[in-house]
Amino acid sequence: MNDLLGSLLDLVQSVDPVLRTLLAGLAMVLETSVLLGLVVPGDTVAIVSSTAVATPSEFVALIAALMIGALVGESVGFALGRRFGPAIRRSAVGRHLGERNWVRAETYLARRGGIAVFVSRFLPVLHSLIPLTVGMSPMRYRTFLAWTAPACLLWSTAYVSVGAGAAGGYREVADRLHGAGYLFVAAIVVFAVAVVVIKRIVHSREERHMTPPPEDDAEA
């Protein structure tokens, strides 16, 4: 396990730090725009890229790249929602998402405002739909940005901290502990499970704000 994991981590770290950071940021632009967040695994990109962090400056740079990439992608989603929102909703991709999800996003935004923007960063489907939905709403861009920026910072910091910490801890003990690779995998799995649990708790608490009144649901 140690040999395999060490080879994989070395492969990621062999990429030029600047290029690696820029690619991570670009991946986040794609992950958060034009509904590609449903396809491109942003969480995986953040974890994998963070395992190669070797210095404090790389740590800060990666967080900044992921955050800026997410903000750019969400801004693109906002702009597309402002200009083409209804057309995107009627498109094949929009129909694939289901009218129910669009209605839930609209209802959530109408009831929770900026809080919906912040929380949606941590929820599946909604984090791709909310920027478009905000673009179709009266909310101003500066308000949208004020709520989504801290959410993107929190998300980026959490993932980079865990990925870099787990990889750094592994490298420190790999030569002395035969099962170090298993500990690394266990740390990532525990984090992934914790993320799933937290998302479910948040979703459960916010669910009532996403559910439209019976008459609205029937019309949809």
N, CA and C atoms as a LAMMPS dump frame, in Angstrom:
ITEM: TIMESTEP
0
ITEM: NUMBER OF ATOMS
660
ITEM: BOX BOUNDS ff ff ff
-5.0000000000000000e+02 5.0000000000000000e+02
-5.0000000000000000e+02 5.0000000000000000e+02
-5.0000000000000000e+02 5.0000000000000000e+02
ITEM: ATOMS id mol type element x y z
1 1 1 N 0.825 -1.21 0
2 1 2 C 0 0 0
3 1 3 C 0.86 1.261 0
4 2 1 N 1.906 1.254 0.84
5 2 2 C 2.781 2.426 0.918
6 2 3 C 3.433 2.746 -0.425
7 3 1 N 3.895 1.696 -1.122
8 3 2 C 4.563 1.914 -2.409
9 3 3 C 3.602 2.492 -3.433
10 4 1 N 2.393 1.936 -3.499
11 4 2 C 1.394 2.408 -4.464
12 4 3 C 0.973 3.832 -4.157
13 5 1 N 0.644 4.087 -2.906
14 5 2 C 0.204 5.421 -2.525
15 5 3 C 1.32 6.436 -2.71
16 6 1 N 2.543 6.051 -2.336
17 6 2 C 3.672 6.952 -2.511
18 6 3 C 3.888 7.319 -3.959
19 7 1 N 3.717 6.341 -4.848
20 7 2 C 3.877 6.596 -6.288
21 7 3 C 2.813 7.557 -6.796
22 8 1 N 1.583 7.374 -6.328
23 8 2 C 0.485 8.248 -6.761
24 8 3 C 0.691 9.677 -6.259
25 9 1 N 1.085 9.811 -5.006
26 9 2 C 1.32 11.146 -4.452
27 9 3 C 2.505 11.822 -5.137
28 10 1 N 3.537 11.048 -5.432
29 10 2 C 4.701 11.601 -6.136
30 10 3 C 4.314 12.045 -7.542
31 11 1 N 3.4 11.302 -8.173
32 11 2 C 2.955 11.661 -9.521
33 11 3 C 2.256 13.016 -9.512
34 12 1 N 1.379 13.221 -8.543
35 12 2 C 0.675 14.503 -8.44
36 12 3 C 1.667 15.618 -8.126
37 13 1 N 2.613 15.33 -7.22
38 13 2 C 3.574 16.356 -6.816
39 13 3 C 4.592 16.666 -7.906
40 14 1 N 4.74 15.762 -8.871
41 14 2 C 5.702 15.985 -9.94
42 14 3 C 5.254 17.069 -10.911
43 15 1 N 3.962 17.377 -10.907
44 15 2 C 3.447 18.452 -11.765
45 15 3 C 3.921 19.786 -11.206
46 16 1 N 4.35 20.669 -12.083
47 16 2 C 4.811 21.987 -11.656
48 16 3 C 3.779 22.646 -10.739
49 17 1 N 4.184 23.153 -9.564
50 17 2 C 3.228 23.719 -8.602
51 17 3 C 2.326 24.809 -9.185
52 18 1 N 2.897 25.676 -10.011
53 18 2 C 2.096 26.745 -10.609
54 18 3 C 1.048 26.162 -11.555
55 19 1 N 1.494 25.228 -12.417
56 19 2 C 0.562 24.598 -13.35
57 19 3 C -0.508 23.819 -12.599
58 20 1 N -0.093 23.102 -11.564
59 20 2 C -1.028 22.299 -10.776
60 20 3 C -2.092 23.183 -10.125
61 21 1 N -1.664 24.308 -9.61
62 21 2 C -2.594 25.227 -8.952
63 21 3 C -3.555 25.849 -9.96
64 22 1 N -3.023 26.238 -11.118
65 22 2 C -3.871 26.82 -12.156
66 22 3 C -4.891 25.81 -12.679
67 23 1 N -4.467 24.566 -12.849
68 23 2 C -5.385 23.523 -13.321
69 23 3 C -6.503 23.274 -12.313
70 24 1 N -6.153 23.325 -11.025
71 24 2 C -7.166 23.143 -9.981
72 24 3 C -8.186 24.278 -10.033
73 25 1 N -7.69 25.498 -10.227
74 25 2 C -8.594 26.639 -10.335
75 25 3 C -9.491 26.538 -11.552
76 26 1 N -8.914 26.109 -12.689
77 26 2 C -9.7 25.948 -13.905
78 26 3 C -10.768 24.872 -13.727
79 27 1 N -10.401 23.795 -13.054
80 27 2 C -11.368 22.725 -12.801
81 27 3 C -12.542 23.241 -11.982
82 28 1 N -12.274 24.153 -11.05
83 28 2 C -13.357 24.715 -10.249
84 28 3 C -14.25 25.636 -11.065
85 29 1 N -13.654 26.343 -12.027
86 29 2 C -14.47 27.175 -12.92
87 29 3 C -15.478 26.285 -13.645
88 30 1 N -15.003 25.164 -14.156
89 30 2 C -15.882 24.234 -14.863
90 30 3 C -16.886 23.592 -13.908
91 31 1 N -16.426 23.276 -12.708
92 31 2 C -17.283 22.578 -11.743
93 31 3 C -18.464 23.422 -11.301
94 32 1 N -18.278 24.737 -11.269
95 32 2 C -19.32 25.6 -10.715
96 32 3 C -20.102 26.377 -11.768
97 33 1 N -19.858 26.11 -13.042
98 33 2 C -20.564 26.874 -14.078
99 33 3 C -21.303 25.957 -15.041
100 34 1 N -22.341 26.474 -15.614
101 34 2 C -23.093 25.829 -16.688
102 34 3 C -23.496 24.392 -16.328
103 35 1 N -23.805 24.157 -15.08
104 35 2 C -24.274 22.853 -14.594
105 35 3 C -23.228 21.755 -14.688
106 36 1 N -21.967 22.093 -14.993
107 36 2 C -20.929 21.071 -15.081
108 36 3 C -20.541 20.537 -13.703
109 37 1 N -21.017 21.208 -12.649
110 37 2 C -20.772 20.706 -11.311
111 37 3 C -21.422 19.359 -11.093
112 38 1 N -22.368 19.007 -11.972
113 38 2 C -23.007 17.701 -11.877
114 38 3 C -22.132 16.615 -12.482
115 39 1 N -21.079 17.016 -13.214
116 39 2 C -20.221 16.058 -13.908
117 39 3 C -18.794 16.088 -13.374
118 40 1 N -18.223 17.291 -13.279
119 40 2 C -16.842 17.448 -12.825
120 40 3 C -16.791 17.392 -11.299
121 41 1 N -16.073 16.426 -10.712
122 41 2 C -16.036 16.272 -9.246
123 41 3 C -15.126 17.283 -8.563
124 42 1 N -15.665 18.413 -8.184
125 42 2 C -14.859 19.451 -7.548
126 42 3 C -14.222 19.006 -6.252
127 43 1 N -14.944 18.207 -5.453
128 43 2 C -14.387 17.722 -4.192
129 43 3 C -13.124 16.892 -4.445
130 44 1 N -13.185 16.042 -5.453
131 44 2 C -12.04 15.188 -5.781
132 44 3 C -10.862 16.023 -6.267
133 45 1 N -11.143 17.017 -7.115
134 45 2 C -10.085 17.9 -7.608
135 45 3 C -9.376 18.585 -6.447
136 46 1 N -10.149 19.067 -5.485
137 46 2 C -9.567 19.777 -4.347
138 46 3 C -8.687 18.86 -3.501
139 47 1 N -9.175 17.663 -3.225
140 47 2 C -8.413 16.727 -2.394
141 47 3 C -7.133 16.28 -3.095
142 48 1 N -7.258 15.87 -4.361
143 48 2 C -6.097 15.369 -5.092
144 48 3 C -5.022 16.445 -5.22
145 49 1 N -5.411 17.648 -5.613
146 49 2 C -4.431 18.719 -5.786
147 49 3 C -3.789 19.114 -4.458
148 50 1 N -4.542 19.016 -3.363
149 50 2 C -4.004 19.429 -2.065
150 50 3 C -2.979 18.434 -1.51
151 51 1 N -3.011 17.183 -1.996
152 51 2 C -2.033 16.202 -1.502
153 51 3 C -0.608 16.543 -1.93
154 52 1 N -0.454 17.425 -2.907
155 52 2 C 0.878 17.788 -3.395
156 52 3 C 1.415 19.046 -2.734
157 53 1 N 0.626 19.674 -1.864
158 53 2 C 1.059 20.902 -1.202
159 53 3 C 2.29 20.619 -0.348
160 54 1 N 3.346 21.394 -0.554
161 54 2 C 4.604 21.153 0.153
162 54 3 C 5.064 22.339 0.99
163 55 1 N 4.526 23.533 0.737
164 55 2 C 4.956 24.721 1.473
165 55 3 C 3.734 25.563 1.856
166 56 1 N 3.874 26.442 2.842
167 56 2 C 2.761 27.324 3.215
168 56 3 C 2.261 28.173 2.045
169 57 1 N 3.194 28.617 1.194
170 57 2 C 2.782 29.444 0.058
171 57 3 C 1.936 28.637 -0.928
172 58 1 N 2.294 27.363 -1.14
173 58 2 C 1.485 26.507 -2.01
174 58 3 C 0.109 26.269 -1.392
175 59 1 N 0.061 26.128 -0.081
176 59 2 C -1.195 25.93 0.636
177 59 3 C -2.139 27.112 0.397
178 60 1 N -1.605 28.318 0.623
179 60 2 C -2.411 29.53 0.452
180 60 3 C -2.801 29.708 -1.013
181 61 1 N -1.858 29.459 -1.926
182 61 2 C -2.12 29.639 -3.354
183 61 3 C -3.22 28.697 -3.835
184 62 1 N -3.217 27.462 -3.345
185 62 2 C -4.23 26.503 -3.784
186 62 3 C -5.61 26.888 -3.266
187 63 1 N -5.672 27.312 -2.014
188 63 2 C -6.953 27.781 -1.481
189 63 3 C -7.478 28.95 -2.315
190 64 1 N -6.58 29.894 -2.625
191 64 2 C -6.971 31.056 -3.423
192 64 3 C -7.437 30.642 -4.805
193 65 1 N -6.719 29.695 -5.434
194 65 2 C -7.078 29.25 -6.786
195 65 3 C -8.436 28.568 -6.794
196 66 1 N -8.672 27.705 -5.814
197 66 2 C -9.954 27.009 -5.741
198 66 3 C -11.096 27.989 -5.478
199 67 1 N -10.846 28.94 -4.584
200 67 2 C -11.879 29.922 -4.26
201 67 3 C -12.181 30.822 -5.456
202 68 1 N -11.116 31.345 -6.08
203 68 2 C -11.317 32.226 -7.233
204 68 3 C -11.969 31.464 -8.379
205 69 1 N -11.53 30.226 -8.609
206 69 2 C -12.138 29.417 -9.656
207 69 3 C -13.619 29.197 -9.415
208 70 1 N -13.975 28.911 -8.157
209 70 2 C -15.376 28.707 -7.813
210 70 3 C -16.177 29.99 -8.013
211 71 1 N -15.6 31.119 -7.611
212 71 2 C -16.301 32.401 -7.764
213 71 3 C -16.489 32.769 -9.235
214 72 1 N -15.459 32.513 -10.049
215 72 2 C -15.577 32.789 -11.484
216 72 3 C -16.666 31.916 -12.089
217 73 1 N -16.641 30.612 -11.749
218 73 2 C -17.647 29.706 -12.282
219 73 3 C -19.049 30.094 -11.864
220 74 1 N -19.227 30.447 -10.603
221 74 2 C -20.547 30.837 -10.127
222 74 3 C -20.985 32.166 -10.743
223 75 1 N -20.027 33.05 -10.995
224 75 2 C -20.348 34.322 -11.651
225 75 3 C -20.809 34.083 -13.084
226 76 1 N -20.168 33.124 -13.756
227 76 2 C -20.604 32.748 -15.108
228 76 3 C -22.025 32.207 -15.044
229 77 1 N -22.286 31.341 -14.055
230 77 2 C -23.635 30.809 -13.889
231 77 3 C -24.644 31.915 -13.64
232 78 1 N -24.275 32.89 -12.808
233 78 2 C -25.152 34.03 -12.537
234 78 3 C -25.457 34.797 -13.826
235 79 1 N -24.396 35.078 -14.598
236 79 2 C -24.569 35.842 -15.845
237 79 3 C -25.435 35.081 -16.847
238 80 1 N -25.22 33.778 -16.945
239 80 2 C -26.026 32.971 -17.862
240 80 3 C -27.485 32.93 -17.413
241 81 1 N -27.673 32.865 -16.098
242 81 2 C -29.034 32.88 -15.586
243 81 3 C -29.726 34.192 -15.887
244 82 1 N -28.981 35.301 -15.785
245 82 2 C -29.529 36.63 -16.054
246 82 3 C -29.937 36.762 -17.528
247 83 1 N -29.102 36.196 -18.405
248 83 2 C -29.319 36.391 -19.845
249 83 3 C -30.119 35.247 -20.489
250 84 1 N -29.836 34.019 -20.088
251 84 2 C -30.451 32.875 -20.771
252 84 3 C -31.173 31.906 -19.835
253 85 1 N -31.434 32.33 -18.592
254 85 2 C -32.007 31.432 -17.601
255 85 3 C -33.189 30.597 -18.061
256 86 1 N -34.251 31.221 -18.538
257 86 2 C -35.416 30.443 -18.97
258 86 3 C -35.097 29.466 -20.104
259 87 1 N -34.225 29.886 -21.032
260 87 2 C -33.858 28.994 -22.137
261 87 3 C -33.068 27.787 -21.627
262 88 1 N -32.166 28.029 -20.671
263 88 2 C -31.4 26.915 -20.089
264 88 3 C -32.338 25.965 -19.357
265 89 1 N -33.295 26.523 -18.671
266 89 2 C -34.264 25.703 -17.935
267 89 3 C -35.075 24.82 -18.875
268 90 1 N -35.365 25.348 -20.071
269 90 2 C -36.143 24.562 -21.041
270 90 3 C -35.28 23.642 -21.882
271 91 1 N -33.961 23.79 -21.78
272 91 2 C -33.059 22.987 -22.605
273 91 3 C -33.062 21.524 -22.159
274 92 1 N -32.375 20.683 -22.936
275 92 2 C -32.317 19.258 -22.609
276 92 3 C -31.676 19.033 -21.244
277 93 1 N -30.598 19.793 -20.963
278 93 2 C -29.935 19.654 -19.668
279 93 3 C -30.851 20.11 -18.546
280 94 1 N -31.535 21.233 -18.77
281 94 2 C -32.456 21.746 -17.76
282 94 3 C -33.588 20.777 -17.482
283 95 1 N -34.121 20.17 -18.535
284 95 2 C -35.203 19.195 -18.352
285 95 3 C -34.69 17.947 -17.666
286 96 1 N -33.43 17.591 -17.947
287 96 2 C -32.838 16.414 -17.311
288 96 3 C -32.754 16.597 -15.795
289 97 1 N -32.485 17.834 -15.363
290 97 2 C -32.421 18.105 -13.93
291 97 3 C -33.781 17.95 -13.262
292 98 1 N -34.83 18.154 -14.025
293 98 2 C -36.166 18.001 -13.484
294 98 3 C -36.749 19.32 -13.011
295 99 1 N -37.98 19.574 -13.391
296 99 2 C -38.643 20.803 -12.986
297 99 3 C -38.728 20.911 -11.465
298 100 1 N -38.829 19.771 -10.805
299 100 2 C -38.921 19.776 -9.34
300 100 3 C -37.7 20.438 -8.712
301 101 1 N -36.511 20.161 -9.225
302 101 2 C -35.296 20.754 -8.666
303 101 3 C -35.229 22.255 -8.928
304 102 1 N -35.69 22.677 -10.091
305 102 2 C -35.719 24.108 -10.386
306 102 3 C -36.671 24.827 -9.424
307 103 1 N -37.85 24.228 -9.212
308 103 2 C -38.827 24.836 -8.306
309 103 3 C -38.28 24.884 -6.879
310 104 1 N -37.604 23.822 -6.471
311 104 2 C -37.023 23.795 -5.127
312 104 3 C -35.963 24.889 -4.972
313 105 1 N -35.135 25.079 -6.006
314 105 2 C -34.104 26.118 -5.948
315 105 3 C -34.742 27.504 -5.86
316 106 1 N -35.775 27.737 -6.66
317 106 2 C -36.475 29.027 -6.629
318 106 3 C -37.128 29.268 -5.27
319 107 1 N -37.764 28.24 -4.752
320 107 2 C -38.448 28.366 -3.458
321 107 3 C -37.453 28.649 -2.349
322 108 1 N -36.348 27.92 -2.373
323 108 2 C -35.316 28.084 -1.341
324 108 3 C -34.742 29.497 -1.379
325 109 1 N -34.441 29.986 -2.572
326 109 2 C -33.883 31.328 -2.719
327 109 3 C -34.884 32.384 -2.268
328 110 1 N -36.144 32.2 -2.635
329 110 2 C -37.168 33.179 -2.268
330 110 3 C -37.364 33.247 -0.752
331 111 1 N -37.233 32.124 -0.077
332 111 2 C -37.484 32.081 1.361
333 111 3 C -36.256 32.426 2.203
334 112 1 N -35.076 32.07 1.711
335 112 2 C -33.873 32.221 2.537
336 112 3 C -32.905 33.271 2.019
337 113 1 N -33.091 33.728 0.795
338 113 2 C -32.238 34.785 0.271
339 113 3 C -30.769 34.41 0.27
340 114 1 N -29.94 35.277 0.849
341 114 2 C -28.498 35.064 0.859
342 114 3 C -28.069 33.794 1.577
343 115 1 N -28.821 33.398 2.596
344 115 2 C -28.493 32.17 3.308
345 115 3 C -28.565 30.972 2.364
346 116 1 N -29.522 30.985 1.449
347 116 2 C -29.641 29.9 0.466
348 116 3 C -28.407 29.854 -0.425
349 117 1 N -27.889 31.012 -0.788
350 117 2 C -26.684 31.074 -1.612
351 117 3 C -25.503 30.463 -0.861
352 118 1 N -25.353 30.825 0.413
353 118 2 C -24.248 30.316 1.224
354 118 3 C -24.351 28.803 1.415
355 119 1 N -25.501 28.335 1.841
356 119 2 C -25.674 26.914 2.162
357 119 3 C -25.594 26.042 0.921
358 120 1 N -26.074 26.542 -0.207
359 120 2 C -26.114 25.725 -1.425
360 120 3 C -24.725 25.297 -1.881
361 121 1 N -23.683 26.015 -1.5
362 121 2 C -22.313 25.634 -1.87
363 121 3 C -21.968 24.237 -1.354
364 122 1 N -22.661 23.809 -0.3
365 122 2 C -22.351 22.535 0.335
366 122 3 C -23.383 21.441 0.034
367 123 1 N -24.324 21.74 -0.86
368 123 2 C -25.371 20.772 -1.159
369 123 3 C -25.324 20.342 -2.623
370 124 1 N -25.478 19.048 -2.899
371 124 2 C -25.473 18.578 -4.286
372 124 3 C -26.651 19.14 -5.066
373 125 1 N -26.481 19.251 -6.371
374 125 2 C -27.483 19.773 -7.309
375 125 3 C -27.72 21.259 -7.086
376 126 1 N -28.086 21.644 -5.869
377 126 2 C -28.378 23.052 -5.603
378 126 3 C -27.181 23.949 -5.855
379 127 1 N -25.964 23.465 -5.583
380 127 2 C -24.8 24.344 -5.772
381 127 3 C -24.561 24.632 -7.242
382 128 1 N -25.133 23.818 -8.13
383 128 2 C -25.048 24.107 -9.56
384 128 3 C -26.236 24.951 -10.028
385 129 1 N -27.385 24.759 -9.398
386 129 2 C -28.6 25.451 -9.828
387 129 3 C -28.737 26.866 -9.259
388 130 1 N -28.267 27.068 -8.029
389 130 2 C -28.504 28.352 -7.37
390 130 3 C -27.925 29.544 -8.13
391 131 1 N -26.673 29.488 -8.653
392 131 2 C -26.181 30.652 -9.393
393 131 3 C -27.083 31.032 -10.576
394 132 1 N -27.546 30.032 -11.317
395 132 2 C -28.466 30.297 -12.423
396 132 3 C -29.773 30.869 -11.909
397 133 1 N -30.264 30.29 -10.816
398 133 2 C -31.537 30.739 -10.249
399 133 3 C -31.433 32.163 -9.729
400 134 1 N -30.309 32.486 -9.088
401 134 2 C -30.097 33.86 -8.611
402 134 3 C -30.067 34.82 -9.791
403 135 1 N -29.437 34.395 -10.88
404 135 2 C -29.382 35.23 -12.077
405 135 3 C -30.762 35.566 -12.618
406 136 1 N -31.706 34.651 -12.415
407 136 2 C -33.08 34.889 -12.882
408 136 3 C -33.93 35.632 -11.846
409 137 1 N -33.343 35.917 -10.692
410 137 2 C -34.079 36.574 -9.604
411 137 3 C -33.707 38.054 -9.534
412 138 1 N -34.384 38.823 -8.678
413 138 2 C -34.046 40.247 -8.527
414 138 3 C -32.758 40.488 -7.735
415 139 1 N -32.175 39.449 -7.114
416 139 2 C -30.983 39.656 -6.29
417 139 3 C -29.851 40.256 -7.117
418 140 1 N -29.173 41.242 -6.558
419 140 2 C -28.062 41.881 -7.246
420 140 3 C -26.803 41.022 -7.174
421 141 1 N -25.934 41.224 -8.138
422 141 2 C -24.702 40.43 -8.197
423 141 3 C -23.84 40.643 -6.959
424 142 1 N -23.731 41.879 -6.489
425 142 2 C -22.885 42.155 -5.333
426 142 3 C -23.408 41.424 -4.09
427 143 1 N -24.724 41.307 -3.975
428 143 2 C -25.297 40.564 -2.851
429 143 3 C -24.989 39.08 -2.981
430 144 1 N -25.148 38.574 -4.193
431 144 2 C -24.815 37.174 -4.459
432 144 3 C -23.363 36.889 -4.111
433 145 1 N -22.471 37.76 -4.54
434 145 2 C -21.04 37.577 -4.307
435 145 3 C -20.711 37.642 -2.817
436 146 1 N -21.384 38.537 -2.099
437 146 2 C -21.119 38.694 -0.668
438 146 3 C -21.474 37.436 0.117
439 147 1 N -22.437 36.666 -0.362
440 147 2 C -22.841 35.442 0.327
441 147 3 C -22.067 34.219 -0.153
442 148 1 N -21.737 34.179 -1.428
443 148 2 C -21.081 32.972 -1.941
444 148 3 C -19.57 32.981 -1.68
445 149 1 N -18.944 34.151 -1.589
446 149 2 C -17.49 34.216 -1.368
447 149 3 C -17.059 33.543 -0.065
448 150 1 N -17.685 33.853 1.077
449 150 2 C -17.265 33.173 2.301
450 150 3 C -17.533 31.667 2.272
451 151 1 N -18.583 31.253 1.582
452 151 2 C -18.871 29.818 1.463
453 151 3 C -17.778 29.125 0.652
454 152 1 N -17.353 29.759 -0.434
455 152 2 C -16.276 29.194 -1.26
456 152 3 C -14.963 29.14 -0.484
457 153 1 N -14.695 30.169 0.328
458 153 2 C -13.473 30.194 1.136
459 153 3 C -13.492 29.068 2.171
460 154 1 N -14.619 28.894 2.839
461 154 2 C -14.742 27.838 3.839
462 154 3 C -14.57 26.467 3.201
463 155 1 N -15.228 26.256 2.066
464 155 2 C -15.138 24.971 1.355
465 155 3 C -13.698 24.688 0.935
466 156 1 N -13.048 25.653 0.313
467 156 2 C -11.679 25.473 -0.176
468 156 3 C -10.708 25.197 0.968
469 157 1 N -10.831 25.967 2.049
470 157 2 C -9.93 25.8 3.18
471 157 3 C -10.078 24.419 3.82
472 158 1 N -11.304 23.96 3.949
473 158 2 C -11.554 22.653 4.572
474 158 3 C -10.924 21.531 3.756
475 159 1 N -11.144 21.536 2.453
476 159 2 C -10.64 20.445 1.617
477 159 3 C -9.122 20.471 1.49
478 160 1 N -8.553 21.643 1.313
479 160 2 C -7.099 21.736 1.187
480 160 3 C -6.429 21.356 2.504
481 161 1 N -6.997 21.769 3.613
482 161 2 C -6.42 21.439 4.922
483 161 3 C -6.396 19.934 5.152
484 162 1 N -7.487 19.268 4.831
485 162 2 C -7.563 17.819 5.036
486 162 3 C -6.627 17.078 4.087
487 163 1 N -6.674 17.444 2.806
488 163 2 C -5.818 16.765 1.822
489 163 3 C -4.342 16.959 2.108
490 164 1 N -3.953 18.193 2.378
491 164 2 C -2.543 18.482 2.652
492 164 3 C -2.105 17.873 3.969
493 165 1 N -2.97 17.929 4.967
494 165 2 C -2.627 17.372 6.266
495 165 3 C -2.453 15.862 6.22
496 166 1 N -3.382 15.177 5.527
497 166 2 C -3.297 13.721 5.424
498 166 3 C -2.054 13.294 4.652
499 167 1 N -1.779 13.971 3.54
500 167 2 C -0.602 13.623 2.731
501 167 3 C 0.691 13.944 3.472
502 168 1 N 0.723 15.071 4.158
503 168 2 C 1.92 15.435 4.906
504 168 3 C 2.193 14.458 6.04
505 169 1 N 1.124 14.063 6.734
506 169 2 C 1.28 13.09 7.805
507 169 3 C 1.76 11.747 7.285
508 170 1 N 1.244 11.363 6.131
509 170 2 C 1.683 10.097 5.531
510 170 3 C 3.168 10.128 5.198
511 171 1 N 3.616 11.211 4.588
512 171 2 C 5.02 11.296 4.173
513 171 3 C 5.961 11.266 5.382
514 172 1 N 5.506 11.793 6.504
515 172 2 C 6.362 11.823 7.693
516 172 3 C 6.581 10.44 8.294
517 173 1 N 5.579 9.56 8.178
518 173 2 C 5.682 8.251 8.851
519 173 3 C 5.808 7.079 7.892
520 174 1 N 5.751 7.337 6.577
521 174 2 C 5.739 6.247 5.6
522 174 3 C 6.96 5.339 5.729
523 175 1 N 8.116 5.912 6.009
524 175 2 C 9.337 5.112 6.087
525 175 3 C 9.416 4.283 7.371
526 176 1 N 8.658 4.708 8.388
527 176 2 C 8.737 4.027 9.678
528 176 3 C 7.536 3.143 9.989
529 177 1 N 6.416 3.391 9.284
530 177 2 C 5.19 2.659 9.592
531 177 3 C 4.67 1.965 8.341
532 178 1 N 4.633 0.625 8.392
533 178 2 C 4.224 -0.155 7.222
534 178 3 C 2.775 0.146 6.807
535 179 1 N 1.929 0.432 7.759
536 179 2 C 0.513 0.672 7.447
537 179 3 C 0.157 2.131 7.277
538 180 1 N 1.143 2.981 7.008
539 180 2 C 0.877 4.414 6.871
540 180 3 C -0.132 4.704 5.761
541 181 1 N -0.047 3.929 4.674
542 181 2 C -0.971 4.134 3.564
543 181 3 C -2.415 3.93 3.971
544 182 1 N -2.631 2.936 4.821
545 182 2 C -3.992 2.67 5.293
546 182 3 C -4.502 3.808 6.176
547 183 1 N -3.598 4.385 6.95
548 183 2 C -3.988 5.512 7.785
549 183 3 C -4.384 6.716 6.933
550 184 1 N -3.641 6.933 5.833
551 184 2 C -3.969 8.025 4.916
552 184 3 C -5.363 7.809 4.327
553 185 1 N -5.597 6.605 3.818
554 185 2 C -6.898 6.287 3.226
555 185 3 C -8.002 6.43 4.268
556 186 1 N -7.733 5.97 5.488
557 186 2 C -8.73 6.059 6.553
558 186 3 C -9.081 7.513 6.853
559 187 1 N -8.055 8.379 6.854
560 187 2 C -8.295 9.795 7.137
561 187 3 C -9.188 10.424 6.069
562 188 1 N -8.926 10.091 4.81
563 188 2 C -9.736 10.634 3.719
564 188 3 C -11.163 10.089 3.781
565 189 1 N -11.28 8.798 4.094
566 189 2 C -12.612 8.181 4.186
567 189 3 C -13.417 8.799 5.331
568 190 1 N -12.763 8.981 6.471
569 190 2 C -13.447 9.6 7.618
570 190 3 C -13.929 10.999 7.256
571 191 1 N -13.071 11.755 6.572
572 191 2 C -13.461 13.106 6.151
573 191 3 C -14.638 13.048 5.183
574 192 1 N -14.585 12.124 4.212
575 192 2 C -15.655 11.997 3.231
576 192 3 C -16.978 11.634 3.906
577 193 1 N -16.912 10.713 4.861
578 193 2 C -18.119 10.323 5.591
579 193 3 C -18.66 11.505 6.4
580 194 1 N -17.742 12.253 7.04
581 194 2 C -18.16 13.415 7.82
582 194 3 C -18.841 14.454 6.929
583 195 1 N -18.296 14.647 5.723
584 195 2 C -18.893 15.592 4.777
585 195 3 C -20.304 15.156 4.4
586 196 1 N -20.465 13.868 4.114
587 196 2 C -21.786 13.341 3.745
588 196 3 C -22.777 13.54 4.887
589 197 1 N -22.343 13.223 6.107
590 197 2 C -23.222 13.36 7.268
591 197 3 C -23.626 14.818 7.478
592 198 1 N -22.638 15.714 7.399
593 198 2 C -22.926 17.139 7.592
594 198 3 C -23.881 17.649 6.514
595 199 1 N -23.652 17.235 5.263
596 199 2 C -24.537 17.664 4.176
597 199 3 C -25.956 17.182 4.415
598 200 1 N -26.094 15.949 4.893
599 200 2 C -27.437 15.415 5.149
600 200 3 C -28.126 16.149 6.291
601 201 1 N -27.354 16.497 7.312
602 201 2 C -27.932 17.241 8.428
603 201 3 C -28.39 18.618 7.972
604 202 1 N -27.521 19.298 7.222
605 202 2 C -27.871 20.63 6.722
606 202 3 C -29.082 20.55 5.8
607 203 1 N -29.067 19.567 4.891
608 203 2 C -30.182 19.411 3.954
609 203 3 C -31.473 19.132 4.703
610 204 1 N -31.4 18.303 5.745
611 204 2 C -32.594 17.97 6.513
612 204 3 C -33.166 19.206 7.204
613 205 1 N -32.276 20.046 7.735
614 205 2 C -32.738 21.248 8.429
615 205 3 C -33.28 22.302 7.471
616 206 1 N -32.761 22.315 6.251
617 206 2 C -33.183 23.33 5.283
618 206 3 C -34.309 22.843 4.368
619 207 1 N -34.615 21.568 4.438
620 207 2 C -35.599 20.966 3.523
621 207 3 C -36.925 21.717 3.512
622 208 1 N -37.392 22.107 4.68
623 208 2 C -38.703 22.771 4.744
624 208 3 C -38.717 24.095 3.987
625 209 1 N -37.549 24.707 3.835
626 209 2 C -37.481 25.969 3.098
627 209 3 C -37.434 25.746 1.584
628 210 1 N -37.169 24.509 1.179
629 210 2 C -37.091 24.191 -0.253
630 210 3 C -38.406 23.654 -0.807
631 211 1 N -39.279 23.216 0.075
632 211 2 C -40.514 22.585 -0.365
633 211 3 C -41.568 23.639 -0.644
634 212 1 N -42.053 23.729 -1.874
635 212 2 C -43.06 24.733 -2.21
636 212 3 C -44.405 24.376 -1.594
637 213 1 N -45.309 25.347 -1.451
638 213 2 C -46.652 25.059 -0.965
639 213 3 C -47.329 24.028 -1.876
640 214 1 N -48.251 23.245 -1.369
641 214 2 C -48.912 22.203 -2.175
642 214 3 C -49.472 22.709 -3.494
643 215 1 N -50.051 23.906 -3.488
644 215 2 C -50.654 24.407 -4.72
645 215 3 C -49.596 24.722 -5.76
646 216 1 N -48.411 25.268 -5.305
647 216 2 C -47.321 25.552 -6.242
648 216 3 C -46.769 24.274 -6.798
649 217 1 N -46.619 23.254 -5.923
650 217 2 C -46.061 21.974 -6.357
651 217 3 C -46.956 21.312 -7.397
652 218 1 N -48.3 21.473 -7.198
653 218 2 C -49.241 20.868 -8.14
654 218 3 C -49.155 21.533 -9.494
655 219 1 N -48.991 22.908 -9.469
656 219 2 C -48.904 23.616 -10.745
657 219 3 C -47.643 23.237 -11.506
658 220 1 N -46.516 22.979 -10.739
659 220 2 C -45.257 22.609 -11.369
660 220 3 C -45.367 21.238 -11.989
